[in-house]
Amino acid sequence: MCPYICPFMLRVTYKIVVNTSARTLTLYKDGKWFKSFPVAVGKPSTPTPKGTFRIKNKAANPGGPFGARWLGLSTTSGSYGIHGTNNPSSIGKAVSNGCIRMYNDDVIFLYNTVPVGTIVQII
């Protein structure tokens, strides 16, 4: 046992806040702003669900329209996630079927940074 603060004992905590009106995803590290990203959100007929969820799974190169990475959310109805896109011109718009789309470089950064279990608050 380390008598001092050991680097392996320090646990970083992350939280994601998605603001659907501003179309931004903000990443907090240990309760402080860390980084923000532009996103696309659900269109009016298929809105992004609001609430507090957790990242329940992650997948690299999920294929199809999901871009480079997938981070699944623990929603109780439907299958929603944060993912990349094969249509980068959609970022900043309300055009998805409820998922949160990010530029592929941004979602790769997020995927490599946050663990499964990270809290995602959608407002």
N, C-alpha and C positions, 0 to 999 in steps of 0.2 A: 504494500500500500504506500502510496506516495504521500509524504508528510506535508507537501506543499501543493499548490494548484498545478496539476499536471495537464498538459495540453490535451491528452486523450480524455480527460474528465469533463472538459468544457463542451457543452452541447449547444449548438446554434439552433435557434428556432426561427422558422419562417412563417409568414402569413401572407396570403394573396387576397387583395381586395379588387374586385372588378366593378367598375362604375359603368353601368350600361348607358346612362345618359351622356357621360363624357366620352364613352368608348375607350376607356383606359383600363389597363391591368397594372396594379401597383404591388410591388413586392416589398415586404417589410422583413427586416432581419433584426432579431432580438428587439422587436417593438419599434424600430426606427426605420424611416423611409430608406430604401436601398436602391430601387430602380423602378422606372415606369415604362410601359410599352403601349403603343396604340393597338387596338383590337377591333374586330368586327363582332357584332352581337346578333341576336335573333331578330328577325323581321317582325312587324306587328302581328302577323297571323301565326307565327311560331316563336314567341318571345323566349329569351333566356330566362330560366327560372331564377327567382330571387330567393335568398336565404343563405344559411351557413352550411357548408358541406365540407367534405374532406377529399383529398385525392385518394382514390381507392385502387388505382392501377396505372401503370405506365407502359407504353409500347413504343419501340423505335421503328421507324419506317412502316407505319400501319397500312400504307397504300391508299389508292383512290384519292378522294378529295381531301384527305386528312393531313397532307403534307408530310413533314419529316418526323413528327413526334405526336403522341397522344397521351394526355393525362386525363383519365376518367374521373368523373365526379360521383360522389355518393348520393345522388338524387334518389328519391323514393319512387318517382315515376319517370319513365323514359330513360334514354341513355344519352347523357350529356357529358361533354368534356371540353378541355382546352386543347386545341390542336393547331398544327400548321395549316397551310393552305396551298393548293395548286393555282389559286387565283389571287395573287397579291394585291390586285386593284380593289378587292373587296374590303381591305382593312380600312377602318374608320367609318364603315357603313353598318346599317342594320339590315343584313341580308341573309343571315344563316338560318338554319332550322332550329336554333336555340343554343347551339354550341358557341364557344368563344374561339374565334380564329385569331391567329397571330402570324406575323411573318415567320418563315421557317427558321431563320437565324435566331430570332427572339425565342421561339418555342424550344429550340435546341438548348439555349442558355438556361431557360427555366427548367427543362427536363433534367439537365445536368446539375442543377442547383438544389432543387427541393425534393425531399423524400416523399414516398407514399405516406399518407397520414397528415400531410400539411393541410391546415385549415384554409378554405376558400370561402370568402364572404362575397356574395353578389348583391349589389344594391342598385 
